Amino acid sequence: MSDQPLLEIQNLSLNRDGRAILQNVNLSVYPGQIHALLGVNGSGKSSLAYALMGCAGYQPDSGHIWFDGQEITHLPIDERGRLGLTLAWQEPARFEGLTVGNYLGLGIDKPFGTAQDKPDRDRVAAALQAVNLPPKSYWRRHVDNTLSGGERKRVELAAVYAMRPRLAILDEPDSGIDTLSLDDVRALLRRMAENRTAVLLITHRDEMAEAADAASIMCLGSILFSGETATAQAFYQGRCQPHVAALGKQPWPGASLRMKEMAR
């Protein structure tokens, strides 16, 4: 693994509607590394993902985002995509009239319909198989409401796998999956890392972090810890999860002092 981070976040802060959503976030992800970002619902994980991709309404108020040594803090989302960043949304999109095969082929360099399209088709088929979707059954299915939520989630993961980005930001990749087990998801993440894709794995489930090479904990829009996965899991199990069990979903306006005290 390279000793230089592929993604480096420095003192990133973001306010929305008068609320501090991200507060001085610092995080590094290395090439080919799976880095888990653990946090309860409402802790700011998805907001960080949107800020990293340059989504509308998530432009940081301060701080810096570096990708492979280039500052991308103010780059538009399409330019970040061309550099090799991609985001798998927690709620996958629907596309009327677009087949699964063509959707997965969009992120591959060689387009379908050319004399050299066989490698593309093989890559799409391999991506479908990686998420336990039989290519013959799903190639001509449409990415619309005829697919279940779990099927759309798996198609989204297959698209990222086929694309082979330099950095994949996966927002709760295990949510809504109907027949793909956690072991299958973790195996998929490892395949991506073997293809030299760095993965920022966003999850509220500490067992998902078992596939990670390193982990960080996010609480109230801040990174409380970054380091070994086992240490992060123990912290999360002992501090964060009991808070949710006692108080429910983490609120932004109230209980912030109590959360910070529990995190000490």
Stockholm file with secondary structure:
# STOCKHOLM 1.0

chainA/1-264         MSDQPLLEIQNLSLNRDGRAILQNVNLSVYPGQIHALLGVNGSGKSSLAYALMGCAGYQPDSGHIWFDGQEITHLPIDERGRLGLTLAWQEPARFEGLTVGNYLGLGIDKPFGTAQDKPDRDRVAAALQAVNLPPKSYWRRHVDNTLSGGERKRVELAAVYAMRPRLAILDEPDSGIDTLSLDDVRALLRRMAENRTAVLLITHRDEMAEAADAASIMCLGSILFSGETATAQAFYQGRCQPHVAALGKQPWPGASLRMKEMAR
#=GR chainA/1-264 SS CCSSCSEEEEEEEEEETTEEEEEEEEEEECTTCEEEEECCTTSSHHHHHHHHHTCTTCCCSEEEEEETTEECTTCCHHHHHHHTEEEECSSCCCCTTCBHHHHHHTTSSSCTTSTTCHHHHHHHHHHHHHTTCCHHHHTTCBSSTTSCHHHHHHHHHHHHHHHCCSEEEEESTTTTCSSCCHHHHHHHHHHHHHTTCEEEEEESCGGGGGGCSEEEEEETTEEEEEECHHHHHHHIIIIIHHHHHHHCSCCSSSSHHHHHHHTC
#=GC SS_cons         CCSSCSEEEEEEEEEETTEEEEEEEEEEECTTCEEEEECCTTSSHHHHHHHHHTCTTCCCSEEEEEETTEECTTCCHHHHHHHTEEEECSSCCCCTTCBHHHHHHTTSSSCTTSTTCHHHHHHHHHHHHHTTCCHHHHTTCBSSTTSCHHHHHHHHHHHHHHHCCSEEEEESTTTTCSSCCHHHHHHHHHHHHHTTCEEEEEESCGGGGGGCSEEEEEETTEEEEEECHHHHHHHIIIIIHHHHHHHCSCCSSSSHHHHHHHTC
//
